[in-house]
Amino acid sequence: MMAMIGLDLVVKTIIISASGALAPGPLTSAVAAWGARRGWGAGLRASLGHMLVEVPLVTIIALGISNILANPELQRWIALFGGIFLLLFGYMTIRDGLRGGSLNEPVGRLGASPFMIGVSLSLFNPFFVVWWIGTGAPLIMQAYDSGGYLGVFLMYIAHVWLDYAWLSVVAHVASLGGRHERIYRLLLLILGAMIFYFGIEFITLAIA
């Protein structure tokens, strides 16, 4: 089914989504803190809470884009904005990879449960919303153009499994004492460079 939206878009979605998932932030840190106590299951439950906020946001973006796809000028602006955002995001990803960040860094009170942590640290994280508006919107636009709402659904599947996998891994690693931070930093550096590539690609499409 993934062939419907193109293997290139699937790969692009996975790489861009991975960079967002791996970037140090309050949700990653909170899941690590919970994982040190409850293991990988804390990451799974936090991912469910995260998805509860994310699915409506993706749906709203998709519904809005579906009515304006015929406007090539707007598509160019979305691509340009997304490209600039990706360049900035790539820079921040590489920066964080170079200076590092502890997977076990606690974030205040853990809250009622990993699930509610996933909900609250997504709902009240402006960077999460900006990521989907700036970077996710061009991906949704391309997926809709390739396969309609089914294409958007398949694109989201290519995105969301990484949230479950990454947060579960973070929780598991934290439960082992966080001994794999060098691999974490290396992944950030590699993904940051790839994000730069996609940022240039989006900008090229916008100005072509």
C-alpha positions in Angstrom: 0.0 0.0 0.0 2.9 2.3 0.7 3.6 2.4 -3.1 0.5 4.6 -3.4 2.3 7.5 -1.9 5.7 6.7 -3.3 8.7 5.1 -1.7 10.6 8.4 -1.7 7.9 10.1 0.3 7.8 7.2 2.8 11.5 7.4 3.3 11.4 11.2 3.6 8.6 10.9 6.2 10.6 8.4 8.2 13.8 10.4 8.2 12.1 13.7 9.0 10.0 12.1 11.7 13.0 10.4 13.2 14.8 13.7 13.5 11.8 15.2 15.4 11.4 12.1 17.6 15.1 12.0 18.6 15.5 15.7 19.2 15.9 16.3 23.0 12.8 17.8 24.5 10.4 17.6 27.5 8.5 14.5 26.3 11.7 12.5 25.7 13.2 13.5 29.0 9.9 12.8 30.9 9.6 9.4 29.3 13.2 8.6 30.2 12.4 9.5 33.8 9.4 7.2 33.8 11.3 4.5 32.0 13.9 4.4 34.7 11.0 3.3 37.0 8.7 1.3 34.8 10.7 0.2 31.7 9.8 0.3 28.0 6.0 0.2 28.7 6.2 3.8 29.9 7.2 4.8 26.4 4.4 2.9 24.8 1.8 4.5 27.1 3.3 8.0 26.5 3.1 7.4 22.7 -0.6 6.7 23.0 -1.1 10.0 24.8 1.0 11.8 22.2 -1.0 10.3 19.3 -4.3 11.3 21.0 -3.2 14.9 20.4 -1.4 14.4 17.1 -4.2 12.7 15.1 -6.7 15.6 15.4 -3.9 18.1 14.5 -2.9 16.1 11.4 -6.6 15.7 10.4 -7.2 19.5 10.7 -4.2 20.2 8.5 -5.2 17.6 5.9 -8.7 19.0 5.7 -7.5 22.5 5.2 -4.9 21.6 2.6 -7.4 19.4 0.6 -9.4 22.5 -0.3 -6.5 24.6 -1.5 -4.2 22.1 -3.3 -5.1 23.6 -6.6 -3.3 26.9 -5.7 0.3 26.5 -6.9 1.4 29.8 -5.3 0.4 28.6 -1.9 2.1 25.3 -2.4 5.3 27.2 -3.2 5.0 29.2 0.0 4.4 26.1 2.1 7.4 24.4 0.5 9.6 27.5 1.1 8.5 27.8 4.8 9.0 24.1 5.3 12.4 24.2 3.7 13.5 27.1 6.0 12.1 25.4 9.0 14.0 22.2 8.1 17.3 24.0 7.7 16.8 25.5 11.2 15.7 22.2 12.6 18.7 20.4 11.0 21.0 23.0 12.6 19.4 22.5 16.1 19.6 18.7 15.7 23.3 18.8 14.8 23.9 21.2 17.6 22.2 18.9 20.1 24.2 16.0 18.8 27.5 17.8 19.3 26.8 19.0 22.8 24.8 16.0 23.9 22.0 15.6 26.3 21.2 13.2 29.0 18.4 10.7 28.3 17.8 10.4 32.1 17.4 14.2 32.7 14.2 14.5 34.8 11.6 17.1 34.0 10.0 18.3 37.2 7.1 16.2 38.5 6.4 13.1 36.5 2.6 13.7 36.6 -0.2 11.2 37.0 0.9 8.6 34.4 3.0 8.2 31.3 -0.2 8.4 29.2 -1.0 11.9 30.6 2.6 12.9 30.2 2.2 12.1 26.5 -1.0 14.1 26.2 0.2 17.2 28.2 3.7 17.5 26.8 2.3 17.3 23.3 -0.8 19.5 23.8 1.2 22.3 25.5 4.3 22.1 23.5 4.3 25.0 20.9 7.3 23.4 19.1 5.2 20.3 18.4 2.5 22.4 16.7 5.0 24.5 14.8 6.7 21.3 13.6 3.5 20.0 12.0 2.5 23.3 10.5 6.0 24.0 9.1 7.4 20.6 8.3 4.4 18.2 8.5 2.2 20.3 6.2 4.4 19.9 3.1 4.5 16.1 3.7 0.7 15.9 4.1 0.3 18.0 0.9 2.5 15.6 -1.0 0.7 12.5 0.4 -2.7 13.9 -0.4 -1.6 14.8 -3.9 -0.4 11.2 -4.4 -3.3 9.3 -2.8 -5.9 11.5 -1.3 -6.9 11.0 2.3 -5.7 7.3 2.1 -2.3 8.7 1.1 -2.3 11.0 4.2 -3.3 8.0 6.4 -0.4 5.9 5.0 2.0 8.8 5.4 0.9 9.2 9.1 1.5 5.4 9.6 5.1 5.9 8.3 5.4 8.7 10.8 3.7 7.5 14.0 5.4 4.1 14.4 8.6 5.9 15.0 7.1 7.7 18.0 6.2 4.3 19.5 9.5 2.7 18.7 11.7 5.7 19.9 9.9 6.4 23.2 9.8 2.7 24.0 13.5 2.5 23.3 14.2 5.7 25.4 12.3 4.2 28.3 14.1 0.9 28.0 17.5 2.5 27.8 16.8 4.7 30.8 15.8 1.6 32.7 19.3 0.2 32.0 21.0 3.3 33.3 21.3 5.3 30.1 24.6 3.7 28.9 24.0 4.3 25.2 24.1 8.1 24.9 27.0 8.0 22.3 24.8 6.2 19.8 22.0 8.7 20.5 24.3 11.6 19.7 25.6 10.0 16.6 22.1 9.4 15.3 21.3 13.1 15.9 24.3 14.2 13.8 23.4 11.9 10.9 19.8 12.9 10.9 20.6 16.5 11.2 22.7 16.3 8.0 19.9 14.5 6.2 17.4 17.1 7.3 19.5 19.8 5.8 19.3 17.9 2.5 15.5 17.8 2.6 15.4 21.5 3.6 17.4 22.4 0.5 15.1 20.2 -1.6 12.0 22.0 -0.4 13.4 25.4 -1.0 14.5 24.3 -4.5 11.0 23.2 -5.3 9.6 26.5 -4.0 11.9 28.8 -6.1 12.0 26.6 -9.3 
